[in-house]
Amino acid sequence: MRRIIIAITGASGVIYGVRALQLLRDIADVETHAIISPAALRTATDEIDMSAEEIRGLGDKLYNYRDIGAAISSGSFRTAGMLIAPCSVKTLSGIANSYNDELIVRAADVSLKERRRVVLLFRETPLHAGHIALMDQATRNGAIVMPPVPAFYSKPQTIDDMVNQTVGRALDLFDIDLPVVKRWKEDEPGQPAS
């Protein structure tokens, strides 16, 4: 059983974390460990048509945002890593500076120290120098900063298509292959060797 931590913060784009949890429910050998910040639930009221209870029920395990003593706060609890979708500036700052005052940042910091994959769907634009410096430091700490920029080569027809592609590509980074991902020229025949 592969374990993955999915954290949802209060940045715009709560649908990314929600969709990750929804897509991973159908993968038999993946167990999701969810952390949902209070700000994420507040943002969700403006962005998606799901109740807080429905969102909280998506993960296999749910942790209290303030519980820095939870199982996932220890390196001895093995996971494939962590996806933070969306990642707020506050969370990015905490990860960049190892400021572990709540469970999302603590779990990310632990994952990084254990050399596990941490993917941040940093959802902010435009950027100022402070944001860029934080992304640089988080990357130096071992995180992967992946702004949720839509890929138009997949010819998305709906917002759901764009969300699925972005989330699927983020989960690719954990070696989780989902059928929702449209891959660049994968269905095109190769050229004959000369």
N, C-alpha and C positions, 0 to 999 in steps of 0.2 A: 504494500500500500504506500503510495507516494503522498506525502503531506505537503500542502502549500498554504501559506498564509496570505489571505486577501484582506487588505485594509482599505476602507473607504473614508476619505476625509471630507471636509466641508467645502472644497473647491467646486466650482461648476463642473459638471460632468459626472455626477453620481452614477449615471447610467453605465459608465465603464466598469465600475466595481460590481454593480448589480449584475450586469451581463456576464462578467467573468464567473461569478458564483452560479448563475443560471446555466451557463455552458458546461461548467465543471461538474454539475450534478449528474450529467449523463455519462461521465467517465467512471467506469467501475473501479478502477484502481487508484483513483485520486480522492483524497480526503481533504476537505477545505476547513481552514481554521480562520474564522472571520473576526475582524475588529471594526466596529462602525462607530465613528466619533459622533458626539451629540450634534456637532455642526453639520455632519453629513446628513443626519436625519432632518435637520432644519432645511438644508438645501434641497433635499429630496421632495419636500412639500411643494416647492416651486417648480421642480423640474420633471418629476415622474408621477405616474398615477399608481402608486403603491403606498400602502400604509407602513408605518414604522415596524409593526409586527410582521408584515409580509417580508420586509427587507431583512429583519433580524432572523427570520426563519430560513433564509437561503443557504447558510453555511451548515456544514456538518457539525461544527463546534462554534460557539459564539463566546467571545471574551469581553469582559467589561473594559472599556477604554482606560479606566483609571487603575486597573489591577496589574501593577508592575511586577507582581509575584506570580502571575499566571504561568502555566507550563511553557508557553511559547517565549517567555522572557529568559529562558535558560538555553545555553548552547548545547546542553545534553539532550534537549528535546529535538530530535532530528527532523528536519524538513528539507524540501527541495529549494526553499527560499521564500521570497515574499514579493507580492505585487501590490503596490499602492496605487489605487485607481479610483478617483483622481488623487493627485498629490498636491496639497495646498502649499503655498509659500511657507507657512508656519512649520509644516511637517518637513519640507525640504530643509529649512533652516535648522531644525532640530537634528536631522540626520547628518547634515554637513558639519555641525558643531558638537555631535555626540551629547546632546542635551536631552537626557532620558527622563523627562518628567511625566510621561504617559506611555501606555503600552504600545502604541503604533511605533513611536520612535525607539523605544526600548527593544522591541522585537526586530526592527530593522537593524539597529546597532549590533545586536547579538548575531543576526544573520551575516552581517558584514564581517564581524570578527571571526566567525567560523568559516569565512570565505564561501558563503552561499550567495546565490544570485538574489539581488534586490533590484526590482524594476520600478521606476517612478514615472507614472504618467503625469508629468508636471503640467498643470493646466493653468497657465498664465500667459497673457499677451496684452500689450507689448511688454518687453523686458527692459529693466534698467540695470545698471552695472552691478548692483547688489544681487539681483536674481542670477545674473551670469556668474558672479563669483561663487554663489552658493551651489550652483550646478557644477561648477568646476571642482569645488571642494568635495561635494558628494561623490563625484566621479572618481576623484583621487582616493576617496575612502573605499571605493569598490562598487558603488551603485551604478546602475545604468539609467540614465535620464532619457526617457522616451516620450517626448511631447505627443499627444494624440492628434497627429496631423493626418488628415484623410489621404488615402492613396487613390488617385483617380484612374490608374491603369486598370483597376478592378471594375471600372464602369459602374459605380454604385447607383442604384435607382432610388434608394430611400435612405433616411438617416440610420435606420436599423442596419442596412448594408454597411455603412461607414463604421458604425459602432462595432459590428461583428468583425470586420476586417482588422480594425485597430486592436481589439481585445485578442483576437486570434493571433495576431503577430506578436503581441506582448507575451502570450502564453507559449509561442514558439521558443522564446528565450529560456523556457523551462523544459524544453523538449516535449511539450504537449501539443500534439498535432490535431487540429480540429478541422472538420470538413467545411466550416464556414469561410475559411481563408481561401481567397482566390490568389493563386501564385503567378508571378510574372512569367508569361509564355510557357507555362508548364504543359498546357494542352496542345502546343504547337509542335508539329513534327520537326525533328532535327534535320540539319542539312547533311547530305551525304559527304563522307570524308573524301578528300581529294588526294 
